[in-house]
Amino acid sequence: MSIEFLLTSLIVVASPGTGVLYTLSAGLSRGARASVIAAFGCTLGIIPHMAAAITGLAALLHTSALAFETLKYLGVAYLLYMAWNTLKENGGLSVDQDVTPRSAGKVIATGILVNVLNPKLSIFFFAFLPQFVST
């Protein structure tokens, strides 16, 4: 590992993303247990990005304009969906006044979706991380 990788990773990780916001909203509205479950779901949502980077999907996205455009528009659609739910104040990142319990499976599934569809993670794993992996 190089010092450049460690410093850049620290900067990327220090800036909170949607996974952190989802975990905080789950903890604030439903308690510590829901926060831990949400963090677990968000961690599971990182695995597909990591697997895609390890298997060389970054190279495929670099060579295929159609694959890159498809991924880009899926990311845009997800951001618009998140914006719409935020405006309606009932999205996954909202802090509910009503503390109705949600099943652990539902919290984990939402956490997975939050990170699978997170454009910041896609950029990190597909553009940044491969620079530091030896061929």
C-alpha positions as a printed Julia matrix, in Angstrom:
135×3 Matrix{Float64}:
   0.0    0.0     0.0
   1.24   3.44   -0.85
   0.86   6.62    1.14
  -1.12   8.14   -1.77
  -3.68   5.34   -1.55
  -4.02   5.7     2.23
  -4.44   9.48    2.11
  -6.94   9.41   -0.75
  -8.9    6.6     0.88
  -9.03   8.57    4.13
 -10.48  11.57    2.3
 -13.07   9.45    0.47
 -14.1    7.55    3.59
 -14.22  10.68    5.78
 -16.88  12.29    3.6
 -20.18  10.71    4.63
 -22.3    9.17    1.93
 -25.82   7.85    1.69
 -24.92   4.7     3.65
 -23.83   6.75    6.64
 -26.92   8.92    6.42
 -29.17   5.86    6.2
 -27.45   4.25    9.2
 -27.78   7.46   11.23
 -31.45   7.9    10.33
 -32.17   4.28   11.3
 -30.38   4.78   14.63
 -32.04   8.09   15.4
 -35.54   6.91   14.58
 -35.44   3.26   15.69
 -32.55   2.87   18.11
 -29.07   1.38   18.26
 -30.12  -2.11   17.11
 -31.63  -0.75   13.9
 -28.49   1.3    13.3
 -26.26  -1.77   13.57
 -28.57  -3.7    11.24
 -28.57  -0.82    8.74
 -24.76  -0.65    8.86
 -24.63  -4.39    8.16
 -26.95  -3.95    5.17
 -24.85  -1.07    3.85
 -21.72  -3.21    4.19
 -23.38  -5.98    2.19
 -24.17  -3.36   -0.46
 -20.44  -2.73   -0.95
 -19.7   -6.35   -1.91
 -21.09  -6.16   -5.49
 -18.94  -3.07   -6.19
 -15.87  -4.79   -4.84
 -16.54  -7.99   -6.78
 -17.09  -6.03   -9.99
 -13.83  -4.14   -9.53
 -11.91  -7.34   -8.77
 -13.33  -9.18  -11.79
 -12.45  -6.38  -14.18
 -15.79  -4.69  -14.77
 -13.96  -1.35  -14.68
 -12.11  -2.37  -17.85
 -15.41  -3.35  -19.48
 -16.95   0.01  -18.58
 -13.86   1.75  -19.96
 -14.13  -0.05  -23.31
 -17.92  -0.23  -23.72
 -19.69   3.08  -24.12
 -23.11   1.38  -23.89
 -22.3   -0.3   -20.56
 -20.93   2.95  -19.15
 -23.94   4.98  -20.33
 -26.33   2.39  -18.9
 -24.62   2.5   -15.53
 -24.52   6.29  -15.63
 -28.25   6.61  -16.35
 -29.11   4.07  -13.66
 -27.16   6.22  -11.21
 -28.99   9.35  -12.38
 -32.34   7.59  -12.04
 -31.42   6.53   -8.51
 -30.4   10.06   -7.53
 -33.67  11.44   -8.92
 -35.59   8.77   -7.0
 -33.75   9.72   -3.79
 -34.43  13.42   -4.43
 -38.13  12.74   -5.0
 -38.42  10.71   -1.79
 -36.55  13.41    0.12
 -38.96  16.05   -1.18
 -41.88  13.85   -0.15
 -40.11  13.33    3.21
 -40.75   9.61    3.29
 -37.59   8.16    1.77
 -35.04   5.81    3.29
 -33.03   8.74    4.63
 -35.9   10.35    6.53
 -36.04  10.36   10.31
 -39.54   9.26   11.24
 -41.43  10.68   14.19
 -43.49   7.5    14.27
 -41.29   4.74   15.65
 -43.08   1.81   14.06
 -40.76  -1.2    14.0
 -39.46  -2.41   10.65
 -38.27  -5.94   10.17
 -34.52  -6.53   10.16
 -34.81  -7.9     6.63
 -36.4   -4.7     5.39
 -33.72  -2.53    7.03
 -30.96  -4.72    5.56
 -32.55  -4.72    2.09
 -32.82  -0.94    2.11
 -29.18  -0.65    3.25
 -28.06  -2.95    0.45
 -29.97  -0.93   -2.14
 -28.63   2.34   -0.77
 -25.04   1.23   -1.38
 -25.53  -0.89   -4.5
 -27.06   2.09   -6.29
 -24.7    4.68   -4.76
 -22.79   6.49   -7.53
 -20.01   7.52   -5.11
 -19.18   3.89   -4.45
 -19.28   3.05   -8.14
 -16.78   5.8    -8.88
 -14.55   4.73   -5.99
 -14.47   1.06   -6.9
 -14.4    1.41  -10.71
 -12.19   4.45  -11.22
 -10.08   4.96   -8.13
  -9.37   1.54   -6.64
  -8.02  -0.21   -9.8
  -5.14   2.28   -9.95
  -3.67   0.7    -6.83
  -4.24  -2.97   -7.71
  -1.27  -4.7    -9.28
  -1.95  -6.39  -12.61
